[in-house]
């Protein structure tokens, strides 16, 4: 209460943002606090925890016993799971599967594809979970996010059975709870989630299973349902709508964001890890980029954080040094953490950053124009020379104004060992209009 220098009440500050916040007052209890922190962070709906260490504790010493590594209990699906799923789909005419949440893996990616293909079921990815299933698979029909196609939205709205595996069905993927009515859904809902606090929190499910996605899929992967309607045609309609929505048809004479994403899709290796932040550039990426060969090819924050892209790309390259990592971000997003190029350079990482540069905070500008016509404010950006900025860290920097220049610059980056940045100058007005 004497206002110590550079000190705030961290418990109050972080409580709305973290799973658990605690302040360690006794050095002897550090192992106990750390053990609980890891357990809390990895249980149920995983998330961050914050431990606060006052200065006197930091300088204190004690002899304590180390605790063993945390073993998070697995939330296992019950033995009757397969029978419950079979009963749930009985009589269904227009079913869908929605996948999302944490705890996914390559094995689950393969498992859900097998289950969907065997039973002619369409699969939808929740917001920023597009790599949970191969986008080239015939049963994949798109994602519920900021770039959802109108046909997919109508399919979800008109479905009569929804099997939701791991996803929370929050505000954004449900379009403010309009695609799926709350609290009583307009379709039968079978909800699987590892955090019991999420089951029934917003939607009242017909069936709720408190289990991890892995445990649930282990129970149903080889299950053959009794198909009651023309599920194959229903799925085919969704697939055709997805392919149409994610295929670029652009006769605009200017150089656009969509053209850049379409070109990158044609050039990048299938297992490329793509990191993005937020904004219109992210939305266009979600719509036109198809995630393919492997799980963990998409790194994007569910919270929609600006500035996430470059740090995420650095982390991805450290975790997967033998895979290509590309950061795709708008100029506003890049400017929030551009200094992290210094970290990438210091770690000698081969990282490609593609900055979609239109010198404007596009999403905010679009909302201003939509809700307050002719009253835009504080969205124009005065950017530095991004290419020279990258070169100042010993990297390769190029500025491009066309697909031809982009192709030439990209080829140079493939031959360069270090950080590379391509500053892509796109049409400002067309870029704003691409908000979907």
N, C-alpha and C positions, 0 to 999 in steps of 0.2 A: 504493500500500500504506500511505499515511499517512492514509487515510480522509478524503478531500477532502469539503468541505461539500456536502450534497445530491447525492452522486454514488454510482451503483451500477454494477455490471458489466452494462451494457445488452446486451452480446452474449449473456451467459448468460440474462438475463431474457427476451429476446424470441425466442431461437432456436427454442423449440417452437411459437411463434405465427406466425412470419413465413417467407416464402419464402427470404429472405436477410437476414443482419445483418452489418454491417461498420462498423468504426471508422476514420474518416479521420485519418491521422497527418501527412499532408503536404498543405498547402493547394494545391500545384501539381497534385495528383491529383484535385481535386474534380470536374472535368468527366468524368474517367474513371469515378469512382464513381457519379456521377449517371446517366451513360449506361447503365452496367451495371444500376443499380437499376431504371430504367424498363424495360429489356429483360427483366429477370427478373420484374418485377411483371406484365407483360402477356403473357408466353410460357406455353405449355402450359396448366396450370390456374392462371389468374390469381390473384394474392394480394398481400398487403402485403409491403413490404420496409422495413427500418429502417437508416438511416444515422446513426451517432453522431459528433458533432463535439465533441471536447474543447475546453476553454476557450481553450487557447493557439492552436489552429487557427482558432477563430472570430475572434481578433484579428489573425491573420497576414494578409499580403497577398502577391500574386504576379501576374505577367503571364503569362496562359495563353491558349491558343487555344480558342474555343468549339467544341464538337462539334456536328455536324448532328443534327436530331431523330432519335429512335430509329425505325427501320423494322423492326417485328417480322415475321420471316419467317412466311408463311402455310403452315400444314400442309395440303397439298393432297391430296385423295383420288386414288388411282391411277386410270388409265384403265379398268381392268377392274371398277370399283366396281359399275356397273349389272348386269353379268353375275353378279357375286358375290351381289348382293342377290336376283336372280332365282333363282339356284340355291339360296340359303338357304331361300327360302319354298316351294320345290318340295315338295309333299306335306303342307304345313301344314294343319291342321284348325282350330286355335284360336290364331291369332297375335295378338300385341299389339305396339304401338310405345310406347316410353317416351322422353319428351323431358325435357331438363333441362340443367344446366350453364351455362357462360358463353358469351358471343359470340352470343347470340340477337338477333333483330331483327324488325321488322315484316315484312320480306320473307320471312324464314324462317317466320314465323307463317303467312303465306299459303301458302308452298311446302309445308309439311307437311300443311296442310289439303287442298291439291289432290291430293297423293300419296295421302293416306288415303282421300279420297272416291273417287278413281279406282279404287282397289283394295279398297274395302269393308273397310278396316282400322281397328280401334279405337285411339285415342290416349290414353295416360295421361301426365299431367304428374308430374314428380318433386316432392318436397317443396318447397313455396313457389315453384313455377314455373307456377302456374295460368294466368297470362296468356300463356303460350307458344302457346296456341291459343284461339280464340274458344270460350268455354264453351257458347255457343248452337249450335255446330256439331254436326251429327248424329253425327259420328265421335268426339267428345270424350266420354270415359266417367269422368272424375274424376282425382283426384290421390292419390299415395302419400305420406301425411304423417301428421299426428296426428289427422286426422278421416276417414280412409279407411273407406268403407263395407264391410260384410262381403261383399257380393256382388262388389265390385271385388277385394278381397283374394283371394277364391276364384278369380276369373277369372285373375289373375296366377299364382296357385299352380298352376292346372290348364292353363295355356297350354303349347303345344308349340313355339312360336317366339317369341323376344323380340328385336326390333330396338331397341337402346338407343342413342339419339343424344345425345351430350353429357353424359348423366347418369353419375354415379359408382356408383350402386347401393350406397349406404352403409347403415349400421346402421338408421337410422330408417325410410327408405322401404321397406326390405325386412323390417321388423319383426324386427330382430336376425337377419337372414339366414334367416328362416323362409319367406317368400313365394317366394324364389328360393334354392334350396339352394347352399351353398358348401362347397368350392371348385368342385365339378362341378355346374352348374345342372341342375335337373330339366327344363329345356326347352333347345332349341337357342338359343344366344346369339350375336348379331351385335352387337359393341360398337364404337362410334365415339367417339373422344375425342381432343382435341388434345394431351393430355399422355401421352406413351408410358409414363410411370411408372404410370398408372392402368390400363392394359390388362394384364389378367392379375394384377393386384395382389391381388385377392380372388377373383374369378371367372375360371375358365379359359374363354374364349370359343371358339366354333367358328370364328368369323371375327373378326379384330381389324383395325381401320383407324385409323391414327394421322393424324387429320385434323380440321379444324374442322367444326362442324355446317354452316356455310355452304357449304364446299367439297363436303361429302358430299351435301347436298340439291341442289346444282347438278347433280350427276351423276344423281340419281334422280327429280327432280321430275316429269318427264314419262314415267316408266317405267310400263308396264302389265304387271303380273304375271299369270302363269297361275294363276288361282284354282282351288284344288284341293278346297275344301270350301264349306260354307255360311257364308262369312265375313260376308255381309250380316246374316244372322240372329244370328250370334255378336256382331257389333257392336251390333245393335239391342238385344239383351239387356243389354249393358253400358250402353248409353245410357239405357234405361228404368230400370235400377237406380240410375244416377247421379241422374236426375231425381227419383226417389222419395227418395233419401237426402238430397238437397239442398233438398227442399221442406219447409217448416215445417208440421208438424201439431201444434199446441200448444193443448190445452184447459186448461192450467194457469191458475188464476185470478190468480196473481201476475204482476207485471211482470218479464219475463225478458230475458236477454241475446239469446236467439234472436229474440224479437219485435223487438228493436231493430235487429238486423242485417237481418231480413226487411223492416222498414220502410225502412231506409236504401237497400236494394237497389231498392225501388220509387221512390225519390225522386232519387237521385243521377244525374247525367248519365252516359251509358255510358262515356265516356272519363275518368271521374274516377280520379285516382291515389289509391289507398288504402295508407296506411303503417301497419304494425302491428308490435308487438314480440313478446312471448311470453306464455304463460299461457293460461288457459281462454278468455279473451275472444278471443285469436288463433285458437284451435282452432274456436270457434263461427263466427268470421268465415270461416275456410277452408272450413267445411262448407256454409254457407248463402249466401255471397256468390258470385255468378257473374260472372266477369271477361269482359268482352265486346268493346267496340268497337275497342280498339287494344292494341298491345304496350306494356309498361311502365305497366300500371294497378295492378300489385301490387308493393309494396315491403315485403319482409319478410326478415329475416336467416336464412340457411340454418342458421347456428349457433344460432339460437333465443335471441337475446339480449334480456333484459329491458332496458327503457330505450331501445331502439332507435327507437321509433316517432316521437317528437317531432323529434329531430334529422333523421331520414329525411324526415319531412314538410317540414321547412324546406328541406332540400337539393332535394327534388322541386319545391317551389314556385319556388326560384331557377332551376332548370333549365327549368321549364315554366310560366312566369308566366301564360300564358293559359289554363291548364287548372285545373279545380277539384282541390284537394288536401285530403283528409280523413285525419286521424289517428284511428285506432280503437285504444284501448288500455284495459287494466284499470287500476284505481287504483294497484296496486302497481307496475306498469310505468311509469305516468305519474310517480309520485313519484321515480323514479330519475333523471329528466332534466327535471323540471318547470321548472327554472330556465331552460331554453332558450326559454321563452316570451319572456324578455327579449331574446334574439337576434331572434326573429320580430318583436317589436314594434319593435326598433331598425331592422330592415330594412324595416319597413312592409309586411309580407306579409299577404295575405288567406289565412288558414289556419284551417281548422275542426278543432278537437280534440273528439272524443267520448270521454269517460271513462266506461267501464262500471264503476260504483262499487258494490261490495258489501262494502267494508271488510274484506277478507280476501285473503290470498295464496292464491287458490283452488286452483291446481295442487298446491302443497305441502300444503295442508290436505287435499286429496282423497287424496293418497298416504299422509298420516299416518293418516287414517281407515281407509284400505284395509289398511294393513300394521300399524298400531298402534292398534287401536280404543280409543276413550276416552282416548287419551294425546296429544291434539293439543297443540302448544306453539308459541308465537312466530309465529302466522300471522294473528292478529287485528290490524287496522290502525286507528289513531286518526288519521283524515284531517282536514285543514283544510277550510275552505269553498272548494272548487275554483272556484266561480263568482266569488267575491270575489277569489280569487287572480288570475284572468284580468283582472278589472277593475282590479287594482292596476297592471297594465302598460298600462292604457288600452284594454283589450279589452272584448268583450262576454261576459258570463258569465251562464249560466242553469242552474238546477237543475230537473230534471223527475222525475216519479214515474209517468208513464203515457204511452201512445202519443199521446194527445191533447195532452198538455203538450209532448212531444217535437216533434210537428208544428208547434206554435205557436212553439217556440223555434227550430226549424230555419228557419222562414220569416223570423224576425228576423235570423238569421245571413246569409241571402242578401241582405239589404238593408244589411248593415254592412260597412264598409271597414276591415279590420284583422283582428286575431286574435280568434277566437270560440271559446268553450268551452262545451260542454253537459255538465253533470254528471248522468249518468243513474243514478239510484238503483234498483238491481234487487234482487230477492229473494235473500237470501244463500244459503239452503239449496238453492233451485232452481238457482242459479248453479253451485254446486259439483257438483250432480248432472249438469250438462250436459257434464261431461268425457267426451269420446268417444274 
